[in-house]
Amino acid sequence: EAGVAQSPRYKIIEKRQSVAFWCNPISGHATLYWYQQILGQGPKLLIQFQNNGVVDDSQLPKDRFSAERLKGVDSTLKIQPAKLEDSAVYLCASRGQGQTQYFGPGTRLLVL
Amino acid sequence: QQQVKQSPQSLIVQKGGISIINCAYENTAFDYFPWYQQFPGKGPALLIAIRPDVSEKKEGRFTISFNKSAKQFSLHIMDSQPGDSATYFCAASFDTTGGSNYKLTFGKGTLLTVNP
């Protein structure tokens, strides 16, 4: 069974630029999560999708972050414009019927 | 408000020793307590998990001890090996809406180093 795929793996941008991350969950997993992991901290949930609907986006900075999962499979997370404090690893996870979340390798973002 | 507190922040153990990482939670609605292992450049991977109806769960060298009344749980790694060197995160989860909308809250992590 293929795991959660994410791309790109690394991204370096200037502040105020925009960036997008892509996630392909495990096949059949209806629930998809985006997390932000700042160096030295645990992952923090940004947004949760159930199929193509948003379940929880209470911690998503909506003035600059957006996410979509149009067909209930792949998802993209966008930051526009980026700030220095957005430098972090962005993790995508998916979940099937149980409570276990399976994480992708993450996208490491550096904002200069 | 941090709902899951993890300690220590870092831990150094000799090969063959026991590694112990502790977590405490506040929200009594939590009903699922996983531990994740993360190697540099990788995403977190589930190591072992427990539900509050049992006090201990063991899988190989890894054991979770759970104390519901104290709202604490811990990870014990027996016979620690250099390959166990990684960051370990405790987490807690519950269904936020009654519709299988499980939301994980993570601790801040423990960097474990096992010296050869």
Boltz contact constraints between the chains, C-beta under 6 A:
constraints:
  - contact:
      token1: [A, 41]
      token2: [B, 108]
      max_distance: 6.0
  - contact:
      token1: [A, 42]
      token2: [B, 89]
      max_distance: 6.0
  - contact:
      token1: [A, 42]
      token2: [B, 106]
      max_distance: 6.0
  - contact:
      token1: [A, 42]
      token2: [B, 107]
      max_distance: 6.0
  - contact:
      token1: [A, 42]
      token2: [B, 108]
      max_distance: 6.0
  - contact:
      token1: [A, 42]
      token2: [B, 109]
      max_distance: 6.0
  - contact:
      token1: [A, 43]
      token2: [B, 106]
      max_distance: 6.0
  - contact:
      token1: [A, 55]
      token2: [B, 101]
      max_distance: 6.0
  - contact:
      token1: [A, 91]
      token2: [B, 43]
      max_distance: 6.0
  - contact:
      token1: [A, 99]
      token2: [B, 32]
      max_distance: 6.0
  - contact:
      token1: [A, 99]
      token2: [B, 93]
      max_distance: 6.0
  - contact:
      token1: [A, 99]
      token2: [B, 102]
      max_distance: 6.0
  - contact:
      token1: [A, 100]
      token2: [B, 46]
      max_distance: 6.0
  - contact:
      token1: [A, 103]
      token2: [B, 43]
      max_distance: 6.0
  - contact:
      token1: [A, 103]
      token2: [B, 44]
      max_distance: 6.0
  - contact:
      token1: [A, 104]
      token2: [B, 43]
      max_distance: 6.0
  - contact:
      token1: [A, 105]
      token2: [B, 42]
      max_distance: 6.0
  - contact:
      token1: [A, 105]
      token2: [B, 43]
      max_distance: 6.0
  - contact:
      token1: [A, 106]
      token2: [B, 43]
      max_distance: 6.0
